[in-house]
């Protein structure tokens, strides 16, 4: 993937403050849900285990690169995406099918000669990118 976008110190501070606020909100919400639903550790573990498939899908090689490329470009064709992230055609095709099947991408075929296939993020895909940004940000610092 491309090199990280350099951020000014001021922008770093703003991002960190917003992330801290968001993470605190998530933590508070989770604590309220656990208390309200009286979840015991085993029930919580089962809930988290149900998310395992999604995490495995998203953290496979190329999945996040594809999602982030589409986030930045809005709509992108197969060849442009292949060139942007530097992946072979077979792998890219497989990943695009998988992400489309799970509702992260939308595939649109434009008729004409030649046929043009474009991919865009669904709302689920866009939200996933936005939620994964803090993970990537904190893992890089």
N, C-alpha and C positions, 0 to 999 in steps of 0.2 A: 504494500500500500504506500501511498505518498508519504513524504516526511511530515512530521507534526506541524501544525500551524503555530507559528510563534505568537505568544500572547504577551501583552504588556503586563507589568506587575499589577497595575490598577485592574485590568481585566481578570487576572488570576484571582485577586482578592474578591471581586464581585462574583465570580463563578463559585469560588469556595464558600462564600457566605450564602449564596442561593442553594448550593448543594447541601450545606449543613442544615439549612432550614427545611429543605425537602426531606432529607434523611430523618430529621427529628420528627417531622410530620408522619412519615411512614412508621417509625418506631412507636409513636404514640397511638396511631391507628391500630397497629398490630396488637399492642398491649390491650387496648379496649376490646378488640375482637376476641382475644384469648379469654379475657375476663368475662365478657358478656356471654360467650358461648360455653364457658367453663371447659375449655379444651385442656385435656391432660397432655403430658409430653408424648405419649404414644399416638394420640389423635393428631397432634401437630406434626409429628414425624411422618404420619401417613399422608397428610395434606402436602407436605413438602416433597415427599417421594413422588406424588402425582405430577409434580413440575419437572421431574428429572428428564423426561423425554423432550420437553421443550428446550431445556438447557443444553441437552446433548445435541439437538438439532442446530441451535443457534451458535454454539461454540465449536462446531466442526469447522475445519479449515475452509476458508473462502466465504462462509455464510455471512459473517458480519461485514466483510469487505464488499460483498455484493449489495447488502442493504445500505451501507454508508454511501456507496457510489450512487445508488438510486436516490438516496436522500439529497445528495448534493446536486445531482443532475436533473431530478424530477422524472424524466422519461429518457430511456436509453435503449439503443438497439444492441443486438447480440454482439456484433463485431466491435462496436465501440466499447462495450463493457469488457469484452475479452482483452482488448488492447489496454484499457485503463487499469485493470488489475493484474494482467500478466498471467492468465491461467489458460490451460489448454481447452480446446473446444469440448471435448467429451466431459471433462470435469465440470465446466461451466454449465453445459446443458443439463447434466444430472442435478446440480445444485439449484438451477433455476426451476426445474420441474418440481423438486422437493419443496422449495420455498413457496412456489405457487400452490402446490397441493395443500400445504398447511396454512394458506391464507395470508401470507406475508407480501406476496407480489400479485400483480395482475398482468396477464399477458394479453397483448392486443395485436392482432394481425391486420395489417392494412393491405387491402387488395390492390392489384396492379402488377406491373412487370418491372422489376422483380417484386415478390411479396416482401413486405417489411414487417418484422416482428419487433415490437417495443415492449419494454417492461416498465412498470411503475409500482410504487409502493402502495399497498392498501393502507387503511387507517391503522390496522393492526401492525403492519410493517413499520409505518412511521412512528407509532408509539413505542415500538420495540427499540428502534434506533435511539429515540430520545431517552428511554429508560436505561439503555446500555451505555450511554455517554458517561455518566458518572463512574461506572465500573472501570471503563477504559481510562478515564481521567485519573482516578485514584491509583490505578495500577501503574501509571506512568510516572507518578511523582514519588 
